[in-house]
Amino acid sequence: MTKTDDLYNVPRGTAFLTSQQILLYITYFIFYVLLARILSQTEVGQFAVLAGIQALFAGIVSGSFPSAATRFISRSIAKGDLHAASGAARTTLRLSLAVAVPALALALFFSPYASRFLEGFVDPTNLLFATFVSAFFADLMLLYAAFYIGVGRYVQSLYQNLLYVPLSRGLALTLAYLGLRVFGVMAGWAIGGGAAMLLSLYMWHGQLPRGGTYPLRPILAFSLPVFASTLVTIGQQWGDIGIIYLLLGSTILGPYYIVVSSVNFLSVLWTPVNSAIYPALSAAHSTGDLRGVSDRLATSFRLINLTVLPLGAALAAVSPTALEIAYGTQYTSEALTLSILSVTSVLLAQGALLVTTLQAVGHTRQYLVVTLASTLIFLGFVAVGASPLGTLAGAIGRALLSLLIVLFSILALRKTVSTGSSSSMSKAVPLAAAVGLPLLAVDQYFLRFPHPLLFRPIVQLGILFILFVVLFGFFSRQLRVFHHGDFAMLHDVLPTRLRPYLKKVQRLMLGEE
């Protein structure tokens, strides 16, 4: 194992970041479950609009600086130049602040005028104030998280988010429940962001030597195309939400936003892999190790395909019951939307890893072309389909968007690296069918023949979960989906006290005595 491999240990980093994502998404899930019960559907839709404004502000302010920081810090460390790595961090921080501080001042100044466009909102000016302040802190937090990942300090990123997410969401729910409603949610996010920034500054001290410099030109050359693509990415994440709000209103937007946010918990299966693999891909590419890039990608795609597709199919099969338990019967009308988003989440996962690869190997122009072309088609589809199809237009549009990103990215990378995006798909598809179809049949039976005592929704979900575990374990073993290498990787990154349990799972999944 090389020094770079040891520093940017993808399995170890993935383990840290997966632990983080699991804890965070549990928090997100609880947050949205309680939010749907504290706020009305109209207020949830208004909150979605403000969250979109926050994301747009943060995207404009931070742009591609976090990606640039990770890329140039990791490349400098791979070459053994810690002072250059320190200079890259300092330069990106100064650039970010040079944009963020004036942008915040302008946003606050114009908030009273912009608030006129928020019809039906209570106290829209103060809502925008809280939204822009929370976006400012979120921008700086993203940059420091990129610093930590760039130097291979995955655990610091974990600490940062473990403070921010529970604190901000907890305060948001508390203030909303106490009567501040939507304003309380945004104020809680702002307070949590400020506290997390203080922790980030404290943890970053001493990570790199002082006094390093790094030229501005290469950072800007990398950042500008990625900045444009970052804005496009915001369009991917929030464009359908904005279109549905404008054409259908905040009351219809509320349930759709809840469903989109809920299905995002599946990203715990691929977001940690992307975050951990990005500096490793960048470092390997900088040293000309294209074989290493391809090998890492093939392994990552294999794990994504074997986990995301079966779990997405399982969630799609039980979507009506899941929505009723989580948010109440008023949200079950979005069951088909949830099913479409869940079963096509494997395309979203593949696309996320492919665009990460485009950035890591420096193909920023191709990255921009891929994301821009896909997004324009996506937004056009949603705009045309929203009136006749309702929120289904958003779900189908997101599936189309993910498919186009995968296809365009593979074309853009074909002359550089072998991606292996279809790795183990021949086993993932049968496994997804073997798990999803029985769950669908059982869930439909519960829905069509309800029992007043035995088959209450929470009992149904428990039965469905046990059935999922049995089906997944049995068919994984029959189809020989996993092999010893998968468990060896997990063995190296798990705490010692958990390894005996891993061996039991290994014996069960592989059929060992």
C-alpha positions as a printed Julia matrix, in Angstrom:
513×3 Matrix{Float64}:
   0.0     0.0     0.0
   1.39    3.41   -0.98
   1.54    6.4     1.32
  -1.31    8.02   -0.62
  -3.42    4.88   -0.31
  -2.85    4.9     3.44
  -3.77    8.58    3.81
  -6.81    8.41    1.53
  -7.96    5.01    2.69
 -11.26    4.78    0.83
 -12.73    1.92    2.92
 -11.77    3.64    6.16
 -13.03    6.99    4.93
 -16.21    5.4     3.66
 -16.75    3.77    7.06
 -16.37    7.1     8.86
 -18.59    8.93    6.41
 -21.16    6.14    6.33
 -21.4     6.26   10.12
 -21.9    10.0     9.8
 -24.53    9.67    7.1
 -26.49    7.02    9.01
 -26.67    9.21   12.1
 -27.47   12.3    10.07
 -30.18   10.68    8.0
 -31.81    9.29   11.12
 -31.89   12.89   12.3
 -33.24   14.09    8.95
 -35.93   11.43    8.99
 -37.06   12.34   12.49
 -36.97   16.01   11.51
 -39.28   15.55    8.52
 -41.61   13.21   10.4
 -42.1    15.81   13.13
 -42.11   18.75   10.71
 -45.01   17.19    8.79
 -46.95   17.05   12.04
 -46.04   20.53   13.34
 -46.51   22.48   10.1
 -49.39   22.33    7.67
 -48.83   21.1     4.11
 -48.88   24.71    2.91
 -46.24   25.71    5.49
 -44.11   22.73    4.5
 -44.3    23.97    0.93
 -43.23   27.47    2.06
 -40.32   25.95    3.96
 -39.32   24.1     0.78
 -39.2    27.41   -1.11
 -36.94   28.95    1.56
 -34.7    25.88    1.59
 -34.36   26.27   -2.17
 -33.4    29.94   -1.75
 -30.82   28.9     0.84
 -29.35   26.31   -1.52
 -29.21   28.83   -4.38
 -27.45   31.41   -2.22
 -24.93   28.9    -0.9
 -24.3    27.6    -4.41
 -23.65   31.07   -5.8
 -21.42   32.01   -2.9
 -19.38   28.85   -2.46
 -19.56   27.72   -6.1
 -16.83   25.21   -6.71
 -14.47   26.33   -3.93
 -15.05   23.22   -1.76
 -14.29   20.92   -4.71
 -11.25   23.0    -5.63
 -10.0    22.9    -2.03
 -10.23   19.11   -1.81
  -8.64   18.65   -5.23
  -5.62   20.93   -4.77
  -5.0    20.04   -1.13
  -5.01   16.31   -1.92
  -2.82   16.76   -5.02
  -0.28   18.77   -3.05
  -0.18   16.23   -0.23
   0.23   13.4    -2.77
   3.35   15.19   -4.03
   4.65   15.67   -0.48
   4.26   19.47   -0.45
   2.4    20.32    2.74
   3.09   24.05    2.4
   1.39   24.06   -1.01
  -1.56   22.23    0.53
  -1.76   24.91    3.21
  -1.6    27.6     0.55
  -4.43   25.97   -1.41
  -6.61   25.98    1.72
  -5.8    29.62    2.48
  -6.42   30.76   -1.09
  -9.79   29.03   -1.38
 -10.85   30.41    2.01
  -9.98   33.96    0.98
 -11.81   33.56   -2.31
 -14.88   32.23   -0.54
 -14.96   35.04    2.0
 -14.39   37.64   -0.73
 -17.61   36.45   -2.33
 -19.65   35.4     0.73
 -19.42   38.53    2.88
 -20.5    41.05    0.2
 -23.17   38.62   -1.05
 -24.64   38.31    2.45
 -24.67   42.09    2.88
 -26.45   42.58   -0.45
 -28.94   39.8     0.27
 -29.88   41.31    3.63
 -30.19   44.79    2.11
 -32.53   43.65   -0.67
 -34.58   41.22    1.45
 -37.39   43.74    2.14
 -37.84   44.2    -1.61
 -37.52   40.49   -2.5
 -40.06   39.55    0.16
 -42.82   40.97   -2.04
 -42.52   37.9    -4.26
 -43.32   35.54   -1.36
 -47.09   35.81   -1.47
 -48.93   34.14    1.38
 -45.84   33.98    3.63
 -46.05   35.33    7.18
 -43.34   37.98    7.87
 -41.4    37.23    4.63
 -38.62   39.79    5.26
 -37.47   38.17    8.5
 -37.84   34.77    6.86
 -35.37   35.84    4.19
 -32.99   37.31    6.81
 -32.83   33.98    8.64
 -32.52   32.06    5.38
 -29.55   34.07    4.1
 -27.68   33.92    7.43
 -28.15   30.14    7.61
 -26.92   29.87    3.99
 -23.79   31.9     4.83
 -22.83   29.51    7.62
 -23.68   26.48    5.46
 -21.32   27.8     2.78
 -18.39   28.1     5.17
 -19.13   24.7     6.7
 -18.97   23.07    3.25
 -15.56   24.65    2.66
 -14.12   23.41    5.95
 -15.56   19.96    5.37
 -13.69   19.99    2.03
 -10.51   20.92    3.9
 -10.88   17.95    6.24
 -11.51   15.51    3.39
  -8.6    16.98    1.43
  -6.15   16.15    4.22
  -7.74   12.75    4.87
  -9.24   13.76    8.26
 -12.61   12.16    7.73
 -13.43   12.03   11.41
 -13.3    15.85   11.72
 -15.97   16.09    9.05
 -17.98   13.63   11.13
 -17.7    15.8    14.26
 -18.67   18.92   12.34
 -21.9    17.46   11.03
 -22.76   15.64   14.24
 -22.96   19.02   15.92
 -24.65   20.96   13.14
 -27.44   18.66   12.01
 -28.94   17.55   15.36
 -28.55   21.03   16.87
 -30.01   22.94   13.9
 -32.87   20.51   13.32
 -33.66   20.22   17.01
 -33.78   23.98   17.45
 -35.84   24.31   14.28
 -38.52   21.92   15.52
 -38.55   23.43   18.99
 -38.97   27.0    17.75
 -41.6    25.95   15.2
 -43.56   24.1    17.87
 -43.37   27.1    20.22
 -45.23   29.2    17.67
 -42.56   30.65   15.38
 -43.65   28.23   12.63
 -41.6    28.52    9.42
 -39.43   31.33   10.79
 -38.46   29.12   13.72
 -37.19   26.44   11.33
 -34.91   28.85    9.47
 -33.75   30.53   12.7
 -32.82   27.13   14.14
 -30.74   26.36   11.06
 -28.92   29.69   11.37
 -28.08   29.22   15.06
 -26.89   25.65   14.47
 -24.71   26.77   11.57
 -23.0    29.43   13.69
 -22.2    26.92   16.43
 -20.83   24.39   13.92
 -18.56   27.03   12.37
 -16.96   27.72   15.73
 -16.21   24.02   16.12
 -14.83   23.83   12.55
 -12.39   26.68   13.18
 -11.19   25.05   16.39
 -10.6    21.63   14.78
  -8.81   23.02   11.71
  -6.1    24.67   13.8
  -2.76   22.92   13.28
  -3.88   20.55   10.51
  -1.4    22.04    8.01
   1.77   24.15    8.45
   1.45   27.91    8.22
   2.98   30.13    5.59
   2.23   28.09    2.48
   1.24   29.71   -0.8
  -0.57   28.49   -3.87
  -1.09   30.29   -7.2
  -4.54   31.66   -7.8
  -4.75   30.93  -11.53
  -5.03   27.1   -11.46
  -7.66   27.28   -8.72
  -9.73   29.73  -10.76
  -9.2    27.72  -13.96
 -10.58   24.67  -12.19
 -13.27   26.53  -10.27
 -15.01   28.57  -12.93
 -16.36   25.68  -15.04
 -17.28   23.75  -11.91
 -18.98   26.88  -10.5
 -21.24   27.02  -13.52
 -21.91   23.33  -13.11
 -22.68   23.83   -9.42
 -25.45   26.22  -10.39
 -26.7    23.6   -12.81
 -26.67   21.05   -9.99
 -28.84   23.36   -7.91
 -31.22   23.4   -10.85
 -31.25   19.6   -10.74
 -32.02   19.5    -7.03
 -34.47   22.38   -6.83
 -35.68   23.1   -10.36
 -38.66   20.75  -10.22
 -39.56   22.05   -6.77
 -39.56   25.63   -8.06
 -41.62   24.72  -11.13
 -44.19   22.81   -9.07
 -44.45   25.74   -6.66
 -44.99   28.25   -9.47
 -47.49   26.11  -11.4
 -49.28   24.16   -8.67
 -48.78   26.13   -5.44
 -47.21   25.53   -2.04
 -49.97   23.22   -0.77
 -49.24   20.63   -3.48
 -45.49   21.29   -3.21
 -45.42   20.39    0.51
 -46.11   16.63    0.17
 -43.86   16.36   -2.91
 -40.97   18.03   -1.05
 -41.43   15.7     1.91
 -41.25   12.64   -0.38
 -38.18   13.91   -2.24
 -36.45   14.66    1.07
 -37.42   11.25    2.47
 -36.04    9.21   -0.4
 -32.75   11.06   -0.01
 -31.96    8.79    2.94
 -30.92    6.18    0.35
 -27.96    8.41   -0.49
 -26.34    7.12    2.7
 -25.37    4.17    0.49
 -23.34    6.22   -1.98
 -22.58    9.72   -0.64
 -19.87    8.44    1.75
 -18.25    6.48   -1.08
 -18.16    9.59   -3.28
 -16.76   11.8    -0.52
 -14.06    9.3     0.42
 -13.08    8.34   -3.12
 -12.8    11.86   -4.56
  -9.38   12.78   -3.08
  -8.13    9.25   -3.77
  -9.13    9.48   -7.45
  -7.62   12.95   -7.73
  -4.34   11.85   -6.14
  -4.12    8.7    -8.3
  -4.83   10.64  -11.47
  -2.22   13.27  -10.61
   0.44   10.54  -10.48
  -0.7     8.92  -13.75
  -2.18    5.84  -12.07
  -5.16    5.38  -14.42
  -5.39    1.68  -13.54
  -5.82    2.64   -9.91
  -8.62    5.04  -10.84
 -10.45    2.33  -12.82
 -10.03   -0.27  -10.08
 -11.44    2.05   -7.43
 -14.38    2.92   -9.64
 -15.2    -0.71  -10.42
 -15.21   -1.59   -6.71
 -17.38    1.41   -5.84
 -19.9     0.72   -8.6
 -20.13   -2.91   -7.56
 -21.05   -2.01   -3.98
 -23.48    0.7    -5.11
 -25.3    -1.57   -7.55
 -25.6    -4.45   -5.1
 -27.0    -2.3    -2.29
 -28.89    0.63   -3.79
 -30.95   -1.26   -6.37
 -32.35   -3.93   -3.98
 -33.05   -1.42   -1.2
 -34.63    1.03   -3.64
 -36.85   -1.73   -5.01
 -37.86   -2.73   -1.47
 -38.83    0.83   -0.52
 -40.76    1.26   -3.78
 -42.72   -1.92   -3.02
 -43.94   -0.7     0.39
 -44.22    3.05   -0.32
 -47.93    3.48    0.72
 -47.38    1.86    4.11
 -44.09    3.71    4.67
 -45.66    7.11    3.96
 -48.69    6.46    6.16
 -46.57    5.47    9.13
 -44.05    8.28    8.71
 -46.24   11.24    7.83
 -49.88   10.25    8.05
 -52.59    9.34    5.58
 -52.61   12.82    4.03
 -49.23   12.05    2.41
 -50.04    8.61    0.93
 -51.21   10.26   -2.29
 -47.52   10.59   -3.15
 -46.88    6.8    -2.96
 -46.3     6.42   -6.7
 -43.92    9.38   -6.64
 -41.93    7.72   -3.85
 -41.87    4.41   -5.74
 -40.48    5.99   -8.9
 -37.82    7.92   -7.01
 -36.82    4.86   -4.97
 -36.48    2.3    -7.74
 -34.49    4.71   -9.94
 -32.19    5.81   -7.13
 -29.49    3.47   -8.46
 -29.2     5.76  -11.5
 -28.85    8.75   -9.19
 -26.08    6.93   -7.3
 -24.23    6.01  -10.48
 -24.52    9.53  -11.85
 -23.2    11.05   -8.63
 -20.1     8.85   -8.73
 -19.51    9.53  -12.43
 -19.64   13.31  -12.09
 -17.35   13.03   -9.07
 -14.93   11.17  -11.32
 -15.15   13.87  -13.99
 -14.08   16.44  -11.39
 -11.36   14.25   -9.93
  -9.66   13.71  -13.3
  -9.94   17.39  -14.19
 -12.6    17.11  -16.93
 -14.42   20.2   -15.7
 -15.64   21.31  -19.14
 -17.1    17.88  -19.86
 -18.63   17.97  -16.4
 -20.35   21.25  -17.27
 -21.62   19.94  -20.61
 -22.96   16.74  -19.04
 -24.8    18.47  -16.21
 -26.1    21.38  -18.29
 -27.52   19.25  -21.12
 -29.15   16.81  -18.68
 -30.65   19.57  -16.57
 -32.14   21.51  -19.47
 -33.93   18.39  -20.69
 -35.09   17.63  -17.12
 -36.46   21.12  -16.49
 -38.18   21.18  -19.87
 -39.89   17.88  -19.15
 -41.11   18.98  -15.7
 -42.35   22.34  -17.0
 -44.39   20.66  -19.75
 -45.62   17.76  -17.62
 -46.42   19.48  -14.3
 -49.93   20.63  -15.25
 -51.22   17.3   -16.68
 -49.2    14.93  -14.46
 -48.87   16.88  -11.23
 -45.99   15.85   -8.99
 -45.43   12.68  -11.04
 -43.77   14.93  -13.62
 -41.12   15.75  -11.04
 -40.48   12.1   -10.18
 -40.3    10.96  -13.81
 -38.15   13.98  -14.63
 -35.67   13.13  -11.87
 -35.4     9.56  -13.19
 -34.78   10.9   -16.71
 -32.19   13.34  -15.37
 -30.23   10.58  -13.61
 -30.28    8.35  -16.69
 -28.99   11.14  -18.93
 -26.18   12.0   -16.52
 -25.05    8.37  -16.48
 -25.07    8.07  -20.27
 -23.4    11.42  -20.95
 -20.74   10.88  -18.25
 -19.77    7.46  -19.57
 -19.33    8.99  -23.03
 -17.19   11.8   -21.59
 -14.93    9.38  -19.69
 -14.62    6.63  -22.28
 -11.2     7.8   -23.54
  -9.78    8.41  -20.06
 -10.74    5.59  -17.7
 -12.85    2.47  -17.64
 -15.71    3.22  -15.26
 -17.19   -0.25  -14.73
 -20.59    1.31  -14.01
 -22.43   -1.96  -14.77
 -20.27   -3.96  -12.37
 -22.29   -6.83  -10.77
 -25.53   -5.52  -12.27
 -26.25   -9.06  -13.51
 -26.67  -10.03   -9.85
 -28.15   -6.78   -8.57
 -31.2    -6.92  -10.87
 -32.28  -10.49   -9.92
 -31.67   -9.68   -6.25
 -33.84   -6.55   -6.48
 -36.65   -8.51   -8.16
 -36.42  -11.36   -5.65
 -36.71   -8.9    -2.77
 -39.11   -6.32   -4.2
 -41.82   -8.47   -5.79
 -42.71  -10.52   -2.65
 -42.74   -7.32   -0.57
 -45.07   -5.7    -3.08
 -47.45   -8.68   -2.97
 -47.57   -8.77    0.84
 -47.98   -5.0     1.17
 -50.83   -4.97   -1.35
 -52.52   -7.78    0.56
 -52.35   -5.69    3.75
 -53.8    -2.68    1.94
 -56.65   -4.6     0.32
 -57.58   -6.77    3.3
 -56.92   -4.65    6.41
 -57.33   -6.14    9.86
 -58.3    -3.74   12.67
 -55.87   -5.18   15.22
 -53.21   -7.41   13.71
 -52.47   -5.47   10.55
 -52.11   -1.94   11.79
 -49.57    0.03    9.71
 -46.77   -0.19   12.28
 -47.28   -3.96   12.62
 -47.35   -4.28    8.84
 -44.06   -2.43    8.56
 -42.48   -4.74   11.14
 -43.62   -7.8     9.2
 -42.37   -6.3     5.93
 -38.99   -5.48    7.45
 -38.5    -9.03    8.74
 -39.53  -10.36    5.34
 -37.0    -8.04    3.66
 -34.15   -9.25    5.88
 -35.03  -12.9     5.2
 -35.38  -12.38    1.45
 -32.23  -10.3     1.11
 -30.12  -12.74    3.12
 -31.51  -15.85    1.4
 -31.21  -14.62   -2.18
 -27.83  -12.97   -1.58
 -26.6   -16.38   -0.54
 -28.29  -18.24   -3.39
 -27.1   -15.8    -6.04
 -23.61  -15.57   -4.49
 -23.86  -11.81   -4.52
 -21.13  -11.03   -2.0
 -17.65  -12.5    -1.63
 -14.91  -12.61    0.99
 -13.31   -9.38   -0.22
 -16.38   -7.35    0.71
 -16.3    -8.58    4.29
 -12.5    -8.28    4.5
 -12.81   -4.59    3.67
 -15.47   -4.12    6.34
 -13.39   -6.09    8.83
 -10.53   -3.62    8.48
 -12.65   -0.54    9.18
 -15.03   -1.79   11.87
 -14.25   -1.39   15.59
 -12.84   -4.55   17.16
 -15.9    -5.19   19.3
 -18.15   -5.34   16.22
 -16.03   -7.79   14.21
 -17.48  -10.98   15.77
 -20.95   -9.87   14.62
 -19.58   -9.26   11.15
 -18.25  -12.8    11.03
 -21.71  -14.14   11.9
 -23.23  -12.12    9.07
 -20.48  -13.35    6.75
 -21.2   -16.99    7.58
 -24.9   -16.41    6.98
 -24.47  -14.55    3.66
 -21.75  -16.79    2.23
 -23.01  -20.1     3.55
 -19.87  -20.82    5.56
 -19.72  -23.23    8.45
